[in-house]
């Protein structure tokens, strides 16, 4: 059954183009993708992220359990800090990627991808073993907004006496906005400075309209994808899935092999020792064309991989892509081709840094 977020009626009211995504009816765009993309890069934009899942883990074994469950080191993380990690199958491939919000040693919130919430919840329950923890899917208790862009701080500061400039990148806190209680973290899936805001559905609806009335651009999934792509952020179902490992996806920063045992660790250790056979790379087209997800990559007549995501960056003539290639063709500068409508288009391997990220460190 297709679901609606708490903000669905607001999206309709503001004339959003609605599409199905991750089992939810979501706004693709309100104006157009380029305008919304540039609003986030130059000013501020707000996204409905209420479709994301929130799973609470509590109890005396919380940190031990999560260190076994996810790839990052939750025990070593600071309280009130969010950490990127992944859930893996025993073969080292990806169940999902997520953010761990460490509230204290006995309470953590996992924020997971919308389309994977039920799958992740069942996976977590299935791996509970004898750990003394309570696992609760609280996704229906929260609405979530992402406020992104260089003006996001000043826009949010209008609504609170909390000094938001003291909330540094990847930290979170309990903060009142106009007297209402929210959990607010500072990071962003766009590469720009910004905040994730969790609250009750009714408070999120009120905040969404308040930000809109204060001049913040409403943004849809279309520009969320171009923004995250420009920042080389992975998207489940594209750059990561049950066919790739975090090491192949270039996500080793979210993996702590030295912390001890976790699900899939043995495979990653072996892969690191033996070397990768494929790798996620940045790609730049040297001729006209757009490299879409699923398009095949070639070196001369040999198929060497395929595109996961590709776009012309809004307001530029640059056409970039992310894709997996055989490791021997992954060096920066390697000339390859993309098969686009039965025509091989010249391209080259480049770094994935399409954008200089602007986080508040």
N, C-alpha and C positions, 0 to 999 in steps of 0.2 A: 504493500500500500504506500502510495506517495504521500509524504508528510509535508506540513507547512510549518515554518518557524513562527514565533510570536509576532514577527514583523511583517508577515505576508500581506495583511490588509494595508499596511503603510506603503509597501512597495507598489501595490496596485493603485493606491491613492496618488502616488507620485509618478504614475505612468511608466513604470519600469517594464521592460520586455522580460517576461517570465519564461524560464526554462527549467527542465528537470535536471538536478545534479545531486548525486550521492543519495538518492531517494527522497529529496526535498524539492519543492517548487521554490526557485531562487531567482533573484534579479540578474539578468545577463548584463544589462546596461540601462541607464536612465536617459542619458543624452547620446553619447557615442563613446566608444572605447578610448579613442585618442584623447578626447577632452578630459575624461575621467583619469586616465593614466597621467597626463600632464598636471592635473590638479594635485595629485599625490606627490609628484616630484617637485612641484613649485609652491604648493600651498598646503592644503589638507583635504583629505577625503575620508569618508566613513563607510565601513562595510558591515553588513549583517553576517556575523559568524555564528549565529545561534544554532546552526545545524551541527556544529562540532560537538563531540562527546566529552563529558566530564565524568571520570570514574574516580571515586574516593577510596583510598586504602588507609585503614587505621588499625592500630593495635601495636603491641610491644615488639612484634617482629617485622614491622613495616619496612625498615631499612634493609634488613637481611633478605626479606622476600623480594623487594624491588631490585636489589643488586643481583639476585639470581634471575629475575624476570627480564630486566632491560639491559641494554648494552652499556649505558653510562654508569658512573660511580656515584650512586645516590648517597652513600654513607659519607663520602668526602665533600659533598656539596654543602654549601652554607644554607642555613635556615632562611626562608623568605627569598629564595633564589630559584629560578627556573633553569632546568637543564635539558638539553636535547638528547634524545636517545631513541632506540628502536626495539621493537619486539621481533624476535627471530624464531623461525622454525629450527628444529634440530639440525637441518642441513645448512643452516647459516643464511638462508634467504629471508626476505622481509615479510613479516606479518603486517606491520604498520610502523610509521614513525610517529613520535609523540613528544610532548613537553611534560616534564615532571616538575610540578610545583611543590617544593619541599616546605611545608608549613612548619613542621617540627619533626623530631625523631619518631613520632608515632602517628603522623598524619601527613599524607601526601595526596595531591590531586593530579591525576593523569588526564591531559587533554589530547584527545585522539581525533582522527579524521572521521568525518560524518559518515561516509559510506562504510566505514569499518567498525563503528561503535559496537554493534551487537556481536560481530565476530571477535573483536578484541575482548569484550567483556567475558564471552564464553571461554576464550583462550586463557584469560587471566584466572578465571575460576578453575579451569581444568588443571592449571599448574600451581594451585594453592598448596598442595601437599600438606605437610603438618605445620606449616607456618601459622603462628597465632595472629591472624589478621582478619579484618572484616572488609569485604569488597562490595561497594555499592555503586550502581550506575545511577548517577544523579543528573543525567543530561537534561531531563525534563524540568529540573528545578532552576535551570539557568537560561538566560538569554546572554548573548555575547556580541559586542561590537569591537571592531578594530578601527581605531582612529589613527591615520597614517599621514606623514608628510611633515615638512619643516615647520608648519604653523600649528601642528597638533598640540604641542606643549602650551602655547598661548591660548588656544581655543579651550583646552580642558582646564587650564588654570583659572579661567573666568568663573568656574563652577565650584571651586574648592579653596579652602584656606590652607590645605596641605601644600607644602613647597615641592612641587613636582620636579623641579630641577635637581632635587636631592635623590630622586628615584633613578638610579643608574640602570644602564642596559642589563637586561636579564634578571632584574630584581622585581619584586612585587610587594604589595602591601594592601591592608584593609583601609579604604579611603572613602570618605563621605563626599558626594557630589550633590549640592543643593539639599543637604540633610539626609540623603538616601545612601544606604550602605552598598559598596561595591568592592570587588577584588580587582585591582588594577596592576598590570605588569607592563614593563617597558621593553619592547623589542619590535618585532614586525616581520611579516612575511613578504615585505615589499622591497627591502633594502634601504628604505627611508626610516628616519626616526618615527616612533609612534608608540601607541599603547593598545593593549588588549583589556577590555572592560567586561567583567562578569557581574551580573546582578539578577534579581528576580525578573521574570519576563515583563511584568507591568512597569518596573522601573527602567528597564532597557528600552521599552517602547517610548516612554516619556523622554529619556535621554536622546534617543535617535531624533525625535522631532525637535528637541531643543537645539541640538547641533545643527540640524538643517536650517532652523530659523536664524541661527547665528552665522549662516553663510557657508557652512561646510558642505562641500560637494558630496552628494550621494553617489556611491560607486558600486558597480556590480561585479559579477564573476569574470566578465570579459577582461577588464583591466587588471583584476587581481591576478589573472594568469599571465598577462604581458608583464606586469610588474615583478612577479616572483620569478618569471623566466629571465628577465633582464638582470635580476640579482642572483641568478643561477641557483635558486632554491628548488629542491626536489619536490615533485608532486607524486603522491602514491597513484599507481596505475600508469604512470609515464616513466619517470626516472627510477622509481623503486617499485618492486613487486615481488612475487614469490619465485621469480626466476633469477634474481640478482642478489648479491651480498652487499653489505655496507661498504666493504673495501673496494669492490668494483665500482660502486656509485660515488666514490670519493668522499665518503662520510666517516672516515676514520676518527675525526674529531669527536664524534658522538659515541665512540667505542673505547672502552677501557679494558684492554686485554690483560692488564697487570692486576686488576682488582680481585681476581679469583674466578671461580666457576660461574658461568651463566649460560643460558640456553643458546646453543649454536657456537659457543666459544671455541670448541675443539676444531671445528671446520675452519673458522677464521684464522686460528693459529697455523693450521696446515696450509691454508691459502697464502698467508703472509710468508711462510717459509718457502713454499714452492714457487711463488710468484703468480701474478694474475694472468689470466688468458684473455680477458677483455676489460675495457675501461670506459667510463663515461668521460667524454671530451666536449670541448667547445668547438664549433664549426662555423666558418664564415664562407658564405657563397661568394664566388668571384665573378659570376655571371647572373643575369636576370632569372628570377624564380623565387618561390617560397618553399622551404623545406618543411613539410608537414610530418607529424608523428606517423611512424610506420614506413616512411619512404626508405628505400634501400640505399646503402652506401657501398661504393666500389673503389678498388684500386685496380686500374686497368679493367680486366674482365673478371676479376675475383670479387665476389661479394664479401665485404669485411665487416658489415654491421648494419644498423638502421637508426633512423632519427627517433628520438622520444618526444621532443617538442621543437617547433621552429616558428619564428615570427620575423616580420620586418618591424624593427623597433619603432614605436610611434614617434612621429615628427622627425624621422631620419630616413635615409635610404639604405641603411645597414640591415642586411638579412643574416641573422645568426640562427644557430640551432644547437641543441644538445643531442648527443647520440652515443651509442655504444659501438666501439670498434675493436677489432682484434688488437691485442696489446702491441704487436710489432708495427702497427700503423698509427700509434697514438702520440707520436712525437709532435711537438708544436712545429708548424711549418710544413708538415707532410701534406702533399697535394693528393686529393682524392676527388671523387665525383659523387653526386646525388642523382638518383634516378627519379626524374620528375616527368610524369606523363610520357614514359618511354623514351625520354631524352636525358642523356647524361650531362649534368650541369657541373662545371668546375667548382671546386671548393677547396678549402684548406683547413687543417687542424689548427686551432688557436686555444688560448687559455679560456677558462669559463668566466673570467672577470669582465663581463660586459658592462659593468657598472661599478663605480666606487661607492661602496655603502656608506651611509651617513648616520650611523648609530651614535647615541650619546654614551660614550665609554666612561 
